[in-house]
């Protein structure tokens, strides 16, 4: 499903796939930590001024999603929102920032509470800051 979403979003400039579960969606492209290849995933995002906030939930699996592990290895990424594309640098929210952001995340999509209940890991909140 993610592959179809990515293709439709990219080919239509977000006209198809820009909203899911009443939230805006972006495409995040990371560099594979092992393969070195580019990987793109659709993600729900929140805004914090110019930076985007994404959640490494992977549906509540016990492992972090591959895109997040890729960002830990190499925090440089590319983001697409509708037709706009830009480079970004990823950072994981500090415990204090996560405490502030997690209630906002749950307000945006209550499914994250379900995902959180499925796993013992703390689900990371990730900031994507525009870079030049």
Secondary structure as GFF3:
##gff-version 3
##sequence-region A 1 132
A	DSSP	alpha_helix	2	12	.	.	.	ID=ss1
A	DSSP	beta_strand	19	20	.	.	.	ID=ss2
A	DSSP	beta_strand	23	31	.	.	.	ID=ss3
A	DSSP	beta_strand	38	44	.	.	.	ID=ss4
A	DSSP	beta_strand	46	48	.	.	.	ID=ss5
A	DSSP	beta_strand	51	56	.	.	.	ID=ss6
A	DSSP	three_ten_helix	58	60	.	.	.	ID=ss7
A	DSSP	alpha_helix	66	73	.	.	.	ID=ss8
A	DSSP	beta_strand	76	81	.	.	.	ID=ss9
A	DSSP	beta_strand	84	92	.	.	.	ID=ss10
A	DSSP	alpha_helix	95	108	.	.	.	ID=ss11
A	DSSP	alpha_helix	111	117	.	.	.	ID=ss12
A	DSSP	beta_strand	124	130	.	.	.	ID=ss13
###
